[in-house]
Amino acid sequence: MRPLMMIRFSLAMILLLSTLTLLTGCGDSKTTTVVPPPNKPTGLPAPPAATAVNTYSGAQSPGAWLLTLDDNKSSFSYQPTTYPGSASSKADGPFTVANGFKQLDGGGYAVEVQGRAAILRPGNAATAPVFAVPQSACYAITGRLRFQFIGMQTGPDGAVGNAGPTLGYGSMVASTDTSGKAWSFQDLQGNIVSGPTSFSGACSTSGPATGIQLTGQTLLDNLWPPNETNQAAPTPATISNVWIGPSGFLVADQSDPAAASPLGASVAGLAEPSAALNTTDLESQRFAGFLYEPATVPFGGVTPTPIVTAPVAFGLVASPVATMTGGAYPNDDVTQTPNSDIQITLGKQDATYNGLYRSVAITVLDPQQNCANYTGSGEKATSGINAQGYFTCTFAGVAVAGNPEGKYALMVTSYNWAVQLGGAPMQLYLFQQ
C-alpha cells in the first residue's frame, strides 16, 4: 500500500504545482487570465426590476443625448449633450401611447423596453434616431462578455457618400475588475473598426448618468461625416463613451465636441446571447421600432433624399416561413394600420457568434425601378415582381439580435437600392412587443 500512497501523493503535488503555474505564470511578470468557476454565471449581474421613471444615455451618430421617460406621469424630456445647439434641441412635455409607441408632444416618438433600452425620434420624420440605455451604476462583469453592434448611420448635418454601401458591424469582448470601474476590451473585430484591438475604459457617474469613457486610438465606427470617409483615428478632442444597460443593451459614441459641425460616429448593439437564437421564433414575433434612412448626396443628377425616420411595425400580418413582414405607418401616424411592403429574411445565423446574421435579405417596393437601373459594382441586389405585379428590389443586410430577459431585439443595417438612383443606407431598430 505504501507505493500506491506515494503515487497518489505525487500526482496530487503535480496537479497542485500545475495549477499554481497557470495562475502565476512561469516565473516572469506575465499574468494569465483565470476562467471563472463553472458554477458562477458569466456576464452582467442580474438586472434590477424595471421602474417607471428612467433616465437613458444615448447617441444620435454623432453626439450624446439624455432622455428621461416617466411612465407614471406620462411625461418626457430629452436634450443633446455633445452638440446642444443641434437642430434637434431639448424638449419636454407629455406623451400618449399607441401600438407600442410613445407619441411625444411636438411630433416625436419613442419606443421603450422599460428600464432597459429606448429608441427616440426627437422631432418629426426628418430627425435622426437616438438609441439609448439606462446605465445607472458601474457593473462588474463575471468573466468575459462579447457585445455585437451595428454602426449607426450618420445623423444630423451629415450625408452618405462613397462609403454608403458598407454594411457596418463589429464586436468586442469586455471584462472588468471586481468594482466594475476598470474596463478592459479586447478582440475588437468588424468591417468598420480601426486602431488597436485591445483598449481600456473607466466607469464613473456624473449627474444622472453613469458611463464608461474609453482611452486610446480605437474607433468602433470609422465612417465619419461629412461623407462617411474612413477616419484613421479619433481627433485630439474626441470623447469616447460607452453605455451598457442592465440587461446588456449597448450604445457608444465617439464624437468631437470642438468640431465646427458634428463629427464622429456611434454604434448600437447588445450582448451576444449565451446560446444560438431560434431564428424561426424570432421572425414570427411582433416588433415595433424605427426605419432610418440618412440624407444622401447627389448621384447622377438625381436630387438627394432627406433624412427619414419612420415608425414601423412587423409581424402584424401573416408572412411566409422565415420572413418578417411589415412597414411604416401611413402619414407618420401610429394609430393607423402599418404598411406591409417590407419583407426581411434573416438567413443563416453565424456559426461562431450567436445572434449575428450576415446574409440578411430585404425586399421593398421599387416603383421607379432604381434597383434595375443601377446597383453598383458587385452589389448583391436584384429586381423582381411580387405576387401583386409590383416591381421590387431585394438587397443585402447585416443584423445583430438578442433576447435579453426573453424578449427579442433586432438591429439591421442595409443599403436600399430602390429609394433613389444610387441607393441610400437603411437601418431598422426593433423591439419585440
C-alpha positions in Angstrom: 0.0 0.0 0.0 2.9 2.4 0.6 3.9 2.7 -3.0 0.3 3.3 -4.0 0.0 6.1 -1.4 3.3 7.7 -2.7 1.9 7.6 -6.3 -1.3 9.3 -5.2 0.7 11.9 -3.2 3.0 12.6 -6.2 0.0 13.0 -8.6 -1.6 15.4 -6.1 1.6 17.5 -5.9 1.9 17.6 -9.7 -1.7 18.9 -10.1 -1.1 21.5 -7.4 2.1 22.7 -8.9 0.4 22.8 -12.4 -2.4 24.9 -11.0 0.0 27.4 -9.4 1.9 27.6 -12.6 -1.2 28.6 -14.5 -2.2 31.2 -12.0 1.2 32.8 -11.5 2.9 32.2 -14.9 6.3 30.7 -15.4 8.4 32.9 -13.2 8.1 36.0 -15.3 5.9 39.2 -15.0 3.1 38.0 -17.2 -0.3 37.1 -15.8 -2.7 34.5 -17.0 -6.5 35.2 -17.2 -8.3 32.8 -14.9 -11.5 31.3 -16.2 -14.4 31.8 -13.8 -15.6 28.7 -11.8 -18.1 26.7 -13.8 -20.8 27.2 -11.1 -20.5 31.0 -11.4 -22.6 32.7 -14.1 -20.7 34.6 -16.8 -21.8 38.1 -17.8 -23.6 41.1 -16.2 -25.2 40.8 -12.8 -28.9 40.1 -12.6 -30.7 43.3 -13.6 -32.9 45.0 -11.0 -36.7 45.2 -11.5 -37.6 47.9 -14.1 -39.0 51.1 -12.6 -41.5 53.6 -14.1 -39.1 56.5 -14.3 -35.8 56.1 -16.2 -33.0 58.3 -17.5 -31.3 57.0 -20.6 -27.9 57.9 -22.1 -27.7 57.5 -25.9 -26.3 58.6 -29.2 -27.5 60.1 -32.5 -24.4 59.4 -34.5 -22.6 61.5 -33.8 -23.3 63.1 -30.4 -24.5 62.1 -27.0 -28.0 62.6 -25.6 -30.0 62.3 -22.4 -33.6 61.1 -22.4 -36.0 60.7 -19.4 -39.3 58.8 -19.6 -41.7 59.0 -16.7 -44.4 56.4 -17.2 -46.2 57.4 -14.0 -46.8 61.0 -15.2 -46.7 60.1 -19.0 -44.0 62.8 -19.5 -40.7 63.0 -21.2 -37.6 65.2 -21.5 -34.6 65.0 -23.8 -31.6 67.0 -24.7 -28.4 66.7 -26.8 -25.3 67.0 -24.7 -22.4 66.9 -27.1 -24.0 69.3 -29.6 -26.6 71.3 -27.6 -27.1 73.7 -30.4 -28.1 71.0 -32.9 -31.3 71.1 -35.0 -32.9 68.7 -32.5 -32.8 70.8 -29.4 -34.0 69.9 -26.0 -37.7 69.4 -25.3 -40.1 68.2 -22.6 -43.8 67.6 -22.2 -46.5 64.9 -22.1 -46.8 61.8 -24.2 -49.6 59.4 -25.2 -49.2 55.7 -26.0 -50.5 53.9 -29.1 -49.4 50.5 -30.6 -46.2 50.3 -28.5 -45.1 53.9 -29.3 -45.0 56.9 -27.0 -46.2 59.9 -29.0 -44.3 62.8 -27.7 -45.7 66.3 -27.6 -44.2 68.2 -30.5 -44.1 65.4 -33.1 -41.5 63.0 -31.7 -41.8 59.3 -30.9 -40.1 56.8 -28.6 -40.2 53.0 -28.2 -39.1 51.8 -24.8 -38.2 48.5 -23.2 -38.9 49.9 -19.7 -35.7 50.3 -17.8 -33.6 48.5 -20.4 -33.4 50.5 -23.6 -35.2 53.1 -25.7 -35.2 54.4 -29.2 -36.1 58.1 -29.5 -37.0 60.2 -32.5 -36.6 63.7 -31.2 -38.8 65.6 -33.6 -40.5 65.0 -36.9 -39.7 62.4 -39.5 -36.7 64.4 -40.7 -34.8 63.8 -37.5 -32.3 61.1 -36.9 -33.0 58.5 -34.2 -31.3 58.2 -30.8 -30.5 54.8 -29.3 -30.2 54.9 -25.6 -29.8 52.7 -22.4 -30.2 53.4 -18.7 -26.8 52.8 -17.1 -27.2 53.9 -13.5 -24.2 52.1 -11.9 -20.8 50.6 -12.7 -21.4 46.9 -13.3 -18.8 44.2 -12.6 -18.8 41.5 -15.3 -18.1 38.0 -14.3 -15.6 36.5 -16.8 -15.8 38.0 -20.3 -18.8 39.1 -22.4 -18.9 39.8 -26.1 -21.0 42.8 -27.4 -22.1 42.9 -31.0 -23.2 46.1 -32.7 -24.0 47.9 -36.0 -22.6 51.3 -37.0 -25.4 53.9 -36.6 -25.6 55.8 -39.9 -24.6 59.5 -39.9 -27.2 61.7 -38.2 -27.8 65.4 -38.5 -25.6 67.6 -40.7 -24.2 64.5 -42.4 -24.6 62.8 -45.8 -23.7 59.5 -47.2 -21.0 59.5 -49.8 -18.6 57.0 -51.3 -18.8 54.6 -48.3 -22.5 54.2 -48.3 -22.9 50.5 -49.3 -20.7 49.4 -46.3 -22.9 47.2 -44.1 -21.1 48.2 -41.0 -20.9 45.9 -37.9 -18.5 44.8 -35.3 -18.0 43.2 -31.9 -15.7 43.4 -28.9 -15.1 41.4 -25.7 -15.4 43.2 -22.3 -14.2 42.4 -18.8 -13.9 44.4 -15.6 -12.3 44.5 -12.2 -14.5 43.5 -9.2 -15.7 47.1 -8.7 -16.9 47.5 -12.3 -14.9 50.7 -12.6 -12.0 49.5 -14.6 -13.0 48.0 -18.0 -10.9 46.1 -20.5 -11.9 45.5 -24.1 -10.2 43.1 -26.5 -10.7 41.1 -29.7 -12.3 44.0 -31.5 -13.4 42.9 -34.9 -15.7 44.0 -37.8 -15.6 45.9 -41.1 -15.9 49.5 -39.7 -13.4 49.3 -36.8 -9.9 50.6 -36.7 -7.0 51.0 -34.4 -5.8 48.8 -31.6 -8.0 45.7 -31.0 -7.5 45.9 -27.2 -8.2 49.1 -25.2 -9.5 50.2 -21.8 -12.0 52.4 -20.2 -13.0 53.8 -16.8 -16.6 53.8 -15.5 -17.8 56.8 -13.4 -21.0 58.6 -12.6 -21.7 62.2 -13.5 -25.1 63.8 -12.8 -28.0 61.4 -13.6 -26.0 59.0 -15.7 -23.1 56.5 -15.5 -20.9 55.7 -18.4 -17.6 54.2 -19.5 -15.1 56.6 -21.0 -12.6 54.9 -23.4 -8.9 55.8 -23.8 -6.6 55.1 -26.8 -6.8 55.3 -30.6 -9.5 52.7 -31.2 -12.6 53.6 -33.4 -15.7 51.4 -33.1 -17.0 53.0 -36.3 -14.6 54.7 -38.6 -17.1 56.1 -41.1 -17.3 59.7 -40.1 -19.1 62.7 -41.7 -19.4 64.7 -43.8 -19.1 62.0 -46.4 -18.5 58.9 -44.3 -14.9 58.7 -45.2 -12.7 56.3 -43.3 -11.3 58.0 -40.2 -7.9 56.7 -39.2 -8.0 57.7 -35.5 -10.0 59.8 -33.1 -9.3 63.6 -33.3 -7.5 65.0 -30.3 -10.7 66.4 -28.8 -12.8 63.3 -29.4 -14.7 62.0 -26.3 -15.4 58.3 -26.5 -18.2 57.0 -24.3 -19.9 53.6 -23.9 -23.1 53.0 -22.0 -24.4 49.5 -21.2 -27.9 48.9 -19.9 -28.6 46.4 -17.1 -29.8 43.7 -19.5 -27.0 44.0 -22.0 -28.1 46.7 -24.5 -25.1 48.8 -25.6 -24.6 52.2 -27.2 -21.3 54.0 -27.8 -20.5 57.5 -29.1 -17.1 58.8 -30.3 -17.5 62.5 -31.2 -15.6 65.7 -31.2 -17.4 68.5 -29.3 -14.9 71.1 -30.5 -15.7 70.5 -34.2 -17.4 73.2 -36.2 -20.1 70.7 -37.2 -21.0 67.3 -35.7 -18.0 65.0 -36.2 -17.7 61.4 -35.1 -19.8 58.2 -35.1 -21.9 55.9 -32.9 -22.7 52.3 -32.6 -25.7 50.4 -31.1 -26.0 46.8 -30.1 -26.3 44.3 -27.3 -24.6 41.4 -25.6 -24.1 38.2 -27.5 -26.7 35.6 -26.5 -25.4 32.7 -24.4 -26.8 30.3 -27.0 -27.8 30.4 -30.6 -31.2 32.1 -31.2 -34.2 30.3 -32.6 -34.4 32.2 -35.8 -37.8 30.9 -36.8 -39.2 32.0 -33.4 -37.6 35.4 -33.7 -39.0 36.0 -37.2 -42.5 35.1 -36.0 -42.8 37.8 -33.3 -44.3 41.3 -33.4 -42.0 44.2 -33.4 -42.2 48.0 -33.1 -39.4 50.4 -33.9 -38.0 52.7 -36.5 -36.7 52.6 -40.1 -34.0 55.2 -40.6 -32.5 56.4 -43.9 -30.0 59.3 -43.6 -29.6 62.1 -46.0 -27.8 61.4 -49.2 -25.6 63.3 -51.7 -26.4 63.9 -55.4 -25.8 61.0 -57.7 -26.1 61.0 -61.5 -28.1 64.2 -61.4 -30.7 62.8 -59.0 -32.0 65.0 -56.3 -30.6 63.8 -52.9 -33.1 62.3 -50.4 -33.5 63.9 -47.0 -33.4 62.1 -43.6 -36.3 59.8 -43.0 -37.0 58.2 -39.6 -40.3 56.4 -39.8 -42.2 54.4 -37.1 -42.6 50.8 -38.3 -44.3 47.6 -37.2 -43.5 44.0 -38.2 -45.4 40.7 -37.6 -48.9 42.1 -37.7 -49.8 40.2 -40.9 -49.1 36.7 -41.9 -45.7 36.1 -43.5 -44.1 33.3 -45.4 -41.9 30.9 -43.4 -38.6 32.5 -42.4 -39.8 36.0 -43.3 -40.8 39.1 -41.3 -43.4 41.3 -43.0 -44.1 44.9 -42.0 -43.7 48.5 -42.9 -44.1 52.2 -42.0 -47.2 53.8 -40.6 -49.0 55.9 -43.2 -48.7 59.7 -42.7 -46.4 59.1 -39.7 -49.4 58.2 -37.7 -49.1 55.2 -35.4 -52.8 55.0 -34.8 -53.3 53.8 -38.4 -52.7 50.4 -39.8 -49.0 50.0 -40.8 -47.9 49.1 -44.3 -46.8 45.5 -45.2 -44.5 46.3 -48.0 -41.1 45.3 -46.4 -40.0 41.7 -46.1 -37.0 40.7 -44.1 -35.3 37.3 -44.2 -32.6 36.9 -41.7 -30.9 33.9 -43.3 -28.5 31.7 -41.5 -27.2 32.6 -38.1 -23.4 32.9 -37.8 -21.9 29.6 -36.7 -19.5 31.2 -34.3 -21.3 34.3 -32.9 -24.8 33.8 -31.6 -27.3 36.5 -32.8 -25.2 37.7 -35.7 -26.8 37.4 -39.2 -24.6 38.3 -42.1 -26.8 37.1 -45.0 -30.0 39.2 -44.4 -32.2 39.8 -47.4 -34.6 42.7 -47.5 -37.3 43.2 -50.2 -39.0 46.5 -50.8 -41.2 48.1 -53.5 -39.3 49.7 -56.3 -41.8 51.8 -58.4 -39.1 53.8 -60.2 -37.1 50.6 -60.9 -34.0 52.2 -59.5 -32.7 48.8 -58.4 -33.0 47.5 -62.0 -31.1 50.6 -63.4 -28.1 50.7 -61.0 -26.9 48.7 -58.0 -23.2 49.4 -58.0 -20.4 47.1 -58.9 -20.5 43.7 -57.1 -23.5 44.6 -55.0 -26.0 41.9 -54.0 -29.3 43.4 -55.2 -31.9 42.0 -57.6 -35.1 43.4 -59.1 -38.3 41.4 -59.3 -42.1 41.5 -59.4 -44.2 40.4 -56.5 -47.5 38.5 -56.5 -49.5 41.7 -56.9 -47.5 42.7 -60.0 -45.4 45.5 -58.4 -41.7 45.9 -59.1 -39.5 45.1 -56.1 -35.9 45.3 -55.1 -34.1 42.7 -52.8 -30.8 43.8 -51.2 -28.4 42.6 -48.6 -28.1 43.4 -44.9 -26.4 42.5 -41.7 -28.2 42.1 -38.4 -27.4 41.7 -34.7 -30.1 40.2 -32.4 -30.6 39.0 -28.9 -33.3 38.1 -26.4 -32.4 39.8 -23.1 -34.9 38.7 -20.4 -36.8 36.6 -23.0 -37.7 39.5 -25.4 -36.1 39.8 -28.8 -34.3 42.9 -30.1 -33.1 43.3 -33.6 -30.9 45.9 -35.3 -30.4 45.7 -39.1 -28.1 47.7 -41.4 -28.5 47.6 -45.1 -28.3 49.6 -48.3 -31.6 50.3 -50.1 -31.0 50.5 -53.8 -34.7 51.3 -54.5 -35.1 54.5 -52.6 -33.3 56.6 -55.3 -30.9 56.0 -58.2 -27.6 55.1 -56.5 -29.4 54.0 -53.3 -29.2 55.0 -49.7 -28.4 53.3 -46.4 -31.4 51.9 -44.5 -31.4 50.7 -40.9 -34.0 49.2 -38.6 -34.1 49.3 -34.8 -36.8 46.9 -33.5 -38.1 45.7 -30.1 -40.4 42.8 -29.6 -43.9 43.7 -28.4 
